[in-house]
Amino acid sequence: MAAIYSLYIINKSGGLIFCKDYGSAGKMDTNDSLRLASLWHSMHAISQQLSPVNGCAGIELLQADTFDLHCFQSLTGTKFFVVCEPGTLHMESLLKYIYELYTDYVLKNPFYEMEMPIRCELFDLNLSQAIQKDRVALLGR
Amino acid sequence: MQFFGGSEISPSPPPPTVSGNNAHMLYVFNRNGVCLLYREWNRPLKTLNPQQDHKLMFGLLFSLKSLTAKMDPTSAEKGNLGVPQLPGQGCSFHSFRTNTYKLSFMESPSGIKIILVTHPRTGDLRESLKYIYNLYVEYVVKNPLYSPGAPIKCELFNSTLDQYVRGLG
């Protein structure tokens, strides 16, 4: 069983720009992924509204019965979130590292159009290396 | 979601996870989304009027539940996104955390939802929520003057709850 089930990247307006599955049960079709992504975008926004104190930046960790969802929002509003087994460690640093990969291999790619779906071979390659279990543990140093 | 076996009230409340008073507010909703109880201990920021705040909270929980039910990576049969589910059906969630608060959530088999908002560094509150549910059963449901579905106006419940949540820190 994989420790990480899936990874999603959503742009600042809630559109899904990247989605990768690493072995969750039951295939989800593209429409479902798109819907889930925009649902997460709005839940993230509503959670800021309900904060009892100032300066809330939205949900960082959602603990469900069968999985954990870790979310990282960049300064420009792009959201990265991973769905993993409950209690998986080092997810914050993994998300930061994925953000680095995104800036290096997607944003610096001259053929990439902002806010559009990500299709970059180098990004895919480096991402799959980073997601490997033993690599994730290294990020926790 | 796990259901609770016996109906006995826990003899002693679960130990507090951290010290210091850090609970912000508590909501109790029934299965129809009516806010039965709203308690507030520390809430400097209010963006909405109470009624809209309760609606938004219930909406957030409802949608998060359909999101977790659909996203559940361990079950192959998940149904469609947004289809209403009975309490205990589908994958639910027990808490989420932002940089400013942590929200813990519990749903009873009858659809009573208890929501406790605390400091973000609070530990696991599942046992505490079960204890609060037990308090609700003891002081509200067993109160002969209380009619189900009506907002909770029960002095003894409020004071016991306040005391427990203060001890919870």
Chai-1 contact restraints between the chains, C-beta under 6 A:
chainA,res_idxA,chainB,res_idxB,connection_type,confidence,min_distance_angstrom,max_distance_angstrom,comment,restraint_id
A,Y5,B,P73,contact,1.0,0.0,6.0,A-B,restraint_1
A,S24,B,P73,contact,1.0,0.0,6.0,A-B,restraint_2
A,A25,B,T74,contact,1.0,0.0,6.0,A-B,restraint_3
A,A25,B,A76,contact,1.0,0.0,6.0,A-B,restraint_4
A,G26,B,A76,contact,1.0,0.0,6.0,A-B,restraint_5
A,G26,B,K78,contact,1.0,0.0,6.0,A-B,restraint_6
A,R35,B,L81,contact,1.0,0.0,6.0,A-B,restraint_7
A,L39,B,L67,contact,1.0,0.0,6.0,A-B,restraint_8
A,M43,B,S63,contact,1.0,0.0,6.0,A-B,restraint_9
A,M43,B,L64,contact,1.0,0.0,6.0,A-B,restraint_10
A,I46,B,L60,contact,1.0,0.0,6.0,A-B,restraint_11
A,S47,B,T98,contact,1.0,0.0,6.0,A-B,restraint_12
A,Q49,B,T47,contact,1.0,0.0,6.0,A-B,restraint_13
A,S51,B,T100,contact,1.0,0.0,6.0,A-B,restraint_14
A,S51,B,Y101,contact,1.0,0.0,6.0,A-B,restraint_15
A,P52,B,H24,contact,1.0,0.0,6.0,A-B,restraint_16
A,P52,B,R43,contact,1.0,0.0,6.0,A-B,restraint_17
A,P52,B,Y101,contact,1.0,0.0,6.0,A-B,restraint_18
A,V53,B,P44,contact,1.0,0.0,6.0,A-B,restraint_19
A,V53,B,L45,contact,1.0,0.0,6.0,A-B,restraint_20
A,V53,B,T100,contact,1.0,0.0,6.0,A-B,restraint_21
A,N54,B,L45,contact,1.0,0.0,6.0,A-B,restraint_22
A,G55,B,T100,contact,1.0,0.0,6.0,A-B,restraint_23
A,C56,B,T98,contact,1.0,0.0,6.0,A-B,restraint_24
A,C56,B,T100,contact,1.0,0.0,6.0,A-B,restraint_25
A,A57,B,N99,contact,1.0,0.0,6.0,A-B,restraint_26
A,G58,B,T98,contact,1.0,0.0,6.0,A-B,restraint_27
A,I59,B,F96,contact,1.0,0.0,6.0,A-B,restraint_28
A,I59,B,T98,contact,1.0,0.0,6.0,A-B,restraint_29
A,E60,B,R97,contact,1.0,0.0,6.0,A-B,restraint_30
A,E60,B,T98,contact,1.0,0.0,6.0,A-B,restraint_31
A,L61,B,R97,contact,1.0,0.0,6.0,A-B,restraint_32
A,L62,B,F93,contact,1.0,0.0,6.0,A-B,restraint_33
A,L62,B,F96,contact,1.0,0.0,6.0,A-B,restraint_34
A,Q63,B,H94,contact,1.0,0.0,6.0,A-B,restraint_35
A,Q63,B,S95,contact,1.0,0.0,6.0,A-B,restraint_36
A,A64,B,T68,contact,1.0,0.0,6.0,A-B,restraint_37
A,A64,B,C91,contact,1.0,0.0,6.0,A-B,restraint_38
A,A64,B,F93,contact,1.0,0.0,6.0,A-B,restraint_39
A,D65,B,C91,contact,1.0,0.0,6.0,A-B,restraint_40
A,D65,B,S92,contact,1.0,0.0,6.0,A-B,restraint_41
A,T66,B,D72,contact,1.0,0.0,6.0,A-B,restraint_42
A,T66,B,T74,contact,1.0,0.0,6.0,A-B,restraint_43
A,T66,B,C91,contact,1.0,0.0,6.0,A-B,restraint_44
A,F67,B,P73,contact,1.0,0.0,6.0,A-B,restraint_45
A,V83,B,P73,contact,1.0,0.0,6.0,A-B,restraint_46
